[in-house]
Amino acid sequence: MNVRYDTAEPEDYEELIDFCNYVFSHAHGPTDFPALLPKLYRREYFMQGRHYTTREDGRIRAVVGAYPLSLNVLGTVLPARGIGMVSVHPYARSRGYMRTLMETALADMRRDGIVLSCLGGQRQRYEYFGFTPAGIQTVFECRRSNIRHTLGKDFSSPFSVRPLNNGDGELAEICRFHRSKAARFEREEEKIFDILSSWKNRIFAFRDGSGVAGYLVYNAGENTIPEINLEEPALMAQALGCFLNHLGKTGDRDLVYVNAQPWETAKLEALSAFAEDYRVTTAYSFAVFDWQPLLSALLRLKAAGGTLPDGEALFRITGGEGAAKTPECCFRIAVEQGHAQVSPGVGDGAIVLDPLRAARLFFSTSPWASPELLKNPFLRGLLPLPLFFESPDGV
């Protein structure tokens, strides 16, 4: 049997999509990747990513996709890649194909100066490759009764809401809202409908007397709003009341779950003022290749929303083991009068972490996952940093 590792070309599109649809349908139920994730798998977008393949006697038997992402934090753009479409034919498992393809994809990321990578999937399966659940996301449970008691039984909303279709003029305004965020994964305007309608989402625009006042993305299957942005976040209750009234006409829904990111202070304040309940979860699974630029950017983002405690700490991030192994790095975080700096540094007293523990320390809300926090007052006041991920950008 001849085994060949390669990357897909445009002429491989139909074969590769058919293969991945088959593997995921076999494992999880009917799957149609171009319909589920048009932003990645429509034919015209296919070569924007890189698809690593294993062929046995010319036939595809495994695929790993790597897709470009750009994380913009207060104007600093950090190159990233998302991993998706990880597929091995059920008759070709236990031959090491997925491991080889993942190692190749990660080696290319390190070569190309990628700062971080992300994916979704079973935790331990991907911790072998340096990924671990991290970041912060708050999910609010918002009920119609919460809004009625907050605004009054006969409240009137300043908004109207309607679903959008591809080509609608409001999509340009939605791009403007997205670009105004302090932190975001960049989105190409010509792909905005495909990006926001991936994962079976629908896009809704809010209008007031002066035009587009905001938008939301809604997933009916999970009854979740993974993304909502308003010109005036303080009007969150009025906007959600308007949307729940719209759902009541079509689906008799009286509650919805609303996601918010850790740096969205105005949105968090508005939602916490009336939501029935909330929970804090991890945002996605991440692997970090270049710690200093990521930590520098997120420290600036956190400082923009509040005061950082003065102090300093030294860190040594070991290279990890096996497929997750990366070059060791050492750096110093120092904060003086609220100004943070991350610089190369070594010395006695450094906190030594492998990459998985480092991600849990810097980005986790769970102090028991990072004992170093309990020992260090400076870190208790500084961490976690606001690493995030909005699900429409997911791979």
N, C-alpha and C positions, 0 to 999 in steps of 0.2 A: 504493500500500500504506500503510495506517494503522499506525503504530508507537506503542505506548503503554507507559509505564513505571508500575508500580504496586506495591502490596503485596497479598498474598493475603488473602482473607477466609475464614471457616469454610466457606462454600459452594464454595470452590475446592479443597477437600481432595482429592477423588477425581481431579479433572483434574490437579492438580499432582503427586500421587503417581504416577499413571499416566505422566505425562510424564517424570519423573525416573527411574522404573524403566526406561522405554524407552531413555533416553539412556545410562544406565550399563550396561544390558544390551548395547546396541549396541557400547559401547566396551570393556567388561571381562568380559562374560559375564553369565549370569542374575543379576538383582538384584531383591530384594524389600525395599524400605526398611522397611516396618513390621515385618517379621520380623528384619531385620538390626539395626535400631536402634529398638526399640520405645520407648525412653525419649524419643525425639524425634518419631517418626512415627506412633505410635498416634493415632487420631482425637482422643481426649480431651486429648492434649498438644499438638496441632498449633498452637494459637494462643499457646502459651507462647513460641514463637520468632517471628521476623519473616522472611517470605519475600518477597524482592524479585523482581519478575517483569517480563519483557518480552513483550508480545503483538504479534503481527502480524495485523491484521484480526481481532482478538479471540481468536486462538489463542496459547497459551503457546509461546514459542520460546526462553526462557532463564530460569533461576532461580538465585538465590543466597540461601542461608539463613543467618540470624544468630541464635544461640541463647544465652540468658543463662547465665553462669557466675559464681560467687563464690569467689574465692581467699581462704581464711582462713589467715593466718600469725600464730600466737601470739595469736589473738583479734582481730587487725586484718583486716577484711574488705575486699577490693579488688574492685570490680565489673569483670567481664570478659565477653567474648562470643566464642563459637566460630563459625567460618565452616564451613559444610558444604553438601552437596547442590549444588555448583556444576555447573550443567548448561546446555549449549547444544545445541539440535537440530542434528544433523549437516548439515542443509541450510541452516542459518542462521548458520554460522560465518563469521568474518572480517568481521562487520558491527559490531563494537564493543560488542555487548550485554553480554558478561561484564565488560568493563572499566567500562562505565557503572554496572552493578549493584554491582560491588565498590566503586567510588568512592562511590556513594550510601550503601552499608552502612558504610563507614569514616567518612564525614562524619557520619553519625548517631551513631556511637560517640564521636567527638570532641565532638559537641554534648551528648551524654548523660553526659559525665564518665567514660567507660570508661577504665580504667587500661591494660589490655592485651587483645589478641585473639590467637587461636591457630587453627591449622588443620593439616591434613595434605595433602601434595601435592608435585608436582615443584618443586624448589627455585627455579629461575630463573623459573618461571611466576609465583610469588607474591612473589619479591623485588621485582618491579615495583610491588607494592602495600605494601612495607615489612615483609614477613614474611621471617624467615630461620631456619634450624635453629639451635636454642639449647637451653640447659638441659642437665641431666646426668641420666643414668640408667645404673646398673650392672647388667649381665646376667650371672648366674652359671650355669655349666654344672654341674649336680649329678647325679652318677651313683649308682646303687644300690651299686656297688662302693666309692665314696667313703664312703658311709654305713656300709657293712658293716665297712670297715677302721677307721672312726672309733669306732663304737659296739661292735664285736665281731660275730662271725659270727652269733651267736644272739641279737642284741639284741631286746629287747622294748620296744614303744612305750607310753607312758602314754596314748596317744590312740586313739580310734576316729574314723573319718571317713565321712561320707555326703553324697551330693548333695542339694541343697535344691530344693524346688519353690515356686512362688508361694503365699504364705499360710502357710508354715512358721513356727513360733514363733521359730526361731533367727535369723530375719532382723532382729528387733528388737535382738538382741544384736550382730549384725554392724554395725548402725547405731551402737551404743555404741562398738564398737571404732574405727570410722571417726572418730567425733567426738572420740575421745581423742588423735588424731594432732596433733602440734605444727603441722603444715601440711597443708592438704587443700583440694580443691575441694568445696564444700558439696554434700550430696545430700539430696533430700527423702525422708523415711522412707517415704512412701506409694509412691514410685517405685523403691525400692531394688532390688527384684528385676529390674525392667526395666533399670535402670542397669547392674547387675553382669552380667546375662545378654546384654547387647548385644554386638555383634561376634562372635556365635556362642560366647560364653563360657558356662561352667557354674560354679555356686557350690557349694562344699563347706564343711561345718562340721566342725571338730574338737571332740570332746567328751572330757573326762576325768571322773574320779569326781565332780567338783563341778558340772559343767554345761558350757556352751560355753566352750572354751579358746582359740578362734581360728577363722579361716576362710581360705580361699584362693579365687581365681578362676582357672579353667583354660581355656586355649584349645587344644583338641585338634589343630586344623589346623596350628598353629604349635608345638605341644608346649611351650607357654610358660605360666608362672604370672605374669601381669602384676601380681598383687597378692596378698600374703599377710601376715596380721597375727595374732600370737599374744599371749596374756596374758604369756607368758614367752619372749621372743625367743631366749634361750639354748637353748631346746629345738627350734631350727629343724631340726637333723639328725633328731631323733626324729619330728617332724611330717612332714618330707618322706619319710622312710623309710616311714612309715605310708601316705602317699599313693601312693608308688611301688609298694608292695605291692598297694594297691587297683587301680592301673592295670594291674599285671601280671596281675591276674585277668580283666581285660576287654580289654586292648589290648597286652599283652606289651611295655610300655615299661620301659626300664631307666635312662632319664635324662630330665631335664626342665630347662628354662631358667627361671630365677627372677629377676624384676626387683626392684631395690631403689632407693630414692631417696637423694639425697646427704645428707640430714639424718637418715636413719634409722641412727644410729651403732650401736645394739645389733644391729640386723638385719644390717648390713654386717659387723660383727665376727663374728657367728655364722656367716654364710654363707662368709666368707673362710677360716674355720678348717678347712673340709672340702671345699669345692667344687673340682672338677677344674681349672677355668679361669674367667676372667671377661673381660668387655670393657666399656669405657665408651663410651656412645653419647650423641648428643643426645636430648633428651626429646620435642620437637615443634617446630613452626615458630611463632614468636611475632612480633607487632608490638607495640611499646610506645608508648603515647600520653602517659603521665604518669610520668616517670622517678623523681621524688623519692619518692612513697609506695611504689613497688615496691622501690626500692633500700633504703629505710629498713627495710621489713618483712623483706627477705631478709638484711640485715646483722644484725638482731636474731636471726633464726633461726640464722645462722652463729655468732654470739657465744654462743648458748645451747649449742652443741656444742663450743666451744673458745675460745681466746683470740685476739682480733684484734690485729694489730700497730698500734702508735701511728704516726700520720703524717697527712698530708692531701694532697689533690689537687683541682685545679679542672678542670671539664669544660665544654665547649661542644658540645652536640649540634645539628648543623645541621638544617635542615628537610628535607633530602633533595631528591629531584627527581621531577617528573612525578606519577603517581598516588600515589606514596608520600610526597608532600610534607606535612610537618607544621610547626607553629610551632617556631622555634628555642628551645632552653632552655639555661640556664647554671646550674650548681650546684657546690657544694663538698662533698666527703666528708672528714670529719675524724674521727679516732679518737684518744681520749685515755684512757689507763688501761682499755682494752678497751671503752669506751663510744663508739659510732658515732653521728654526726649527719650528716644530709644537709640542706643549706640552700641557698637561692639565693645565687649568688656569681658574680662576674666578676673578671677580672684577668689580668695578664700570666702567661704560662706555662701557660695552660689547654690541656688536651689536646682537640684538635678532632676530632670524629668525626661521620660521618653515622650515621643510625639503625641501619643494618645492621652497620657496624663496631662501633658501641657495644654492640649485643647480643652480638657475638662476643667483645668485650673483657670484659664483665661476667659473661657466663654460659658461656663456652666453656672446655673443658679443654685446648685446643690453643694453646700459646704462639706457634707460628708463624703462627696466624691473627690474632694481636694483637701486633705488634712493640712496642707501648707497654709491655707487661708486661716485656719483656727490658730495657727502659731504666729501669724504676722499681722499686726494691726494695720500697717500700711496697705497690704494687699486686701484686707477685709474692706477697707474703704474705697479701694481703687477698682476692684473686680466685682462682677463680671463685666467684660467689655461687650458692646452691643453688636456682636455678629448676628446677622439675620439672613433670612431668605424668604422671598415672596413666592408662593407656589406657582403663579403663572409663568415664572421663569424656570420652573423645574424641568428636569430632563428625564 
